[in-house]
Amino acid sequence: MTPSSGQAGIAEVLSPSQVRCFMDCQVRWWFKYRIKIPDQPTSKMALGRAIHAPLAQNFAQKIDTHEDLPSFGVVCLFREAWAMEREQVDFRDDEDPHELECCGEALVAKYMDQVAPRIEPAAVETRVEGEIAGVRLQGWVDLLDVHGCIIDIKTSARKPSGIDPEHRFQIATYAQLTPGASGEARLDTLVKTKTPNLVTQRFSVSAQDLLAVQRLYPLAQQAMRSENFMPNRLSLSCSRRNCSYWRRCERELGGEVPES
Ligand code: SF4
């Protein structure tokens, strides 16, 4: 992929998710962020957003009330969010929207019962921006508690075995851009297994995390501006199930994108 336009304005403002996308597959980044073809949500993305929205609503009101909403009420908010999200998903034959809804309800209830009562939120869904190593950045911080700990809530199909580099990179970025952030972080992963699970992992942003952030943003920006992009058919996300650009990718670059 070698378009002819100049570099002005390309990758002017980056975010951790843009860099993660670029590192995973440069062509996917090109489709999504450079020529801005909408990334049609998969069921996985839709469920993640539908779980995230009601939990954020709970914590936003808790800043003033210091009380959680009743679990049942938050599950109802999830159902409303899911009803809207599912409209945009082209479900595959082996996916059952009702089953996904039940899984989402169970995960939201679990989080509200087991984790939410111990969280004292200071800020929710905060837009942050700034500059690191000469690169302008922006992003959204899920949750900052009163102790300055950044809390990120994820959904996953399997239990995490450690903190992924992509999460360390994201949190290290936000720790530098968020006023009041202490450098402590927590990753709460809601696991979509048959019996819904919840894994909480704490970590501190290290000197190595900060170094990675300092080094990778300028490198990513430089590579994006070179406008020579390689598809990554070896990526774990490279499949018809997980990449909505697969048809165009096959058309322009040949080969066959695997089913799942
Ligand atoms: S189908 Fe695979 S190689 Fe093509 S854009 Fe998507 S992730 Fe990249």
Boltz pocket constraint, residues with backbone or C-beta under 6 A from the ligand:
constraints:
  - pocket:
      binder: B
      contacts: [[A, 25], [A, 26], [A, 27], [A, 28], [A, 231], [A, 232], [A, 233], [A, 235], [A, 237], [A, 238], [A, 239], [A, 243], [A, 244], [A, 245], [A, 246], [A, 249], [A, 250], [A, 257]]
      max_distance: 6.0
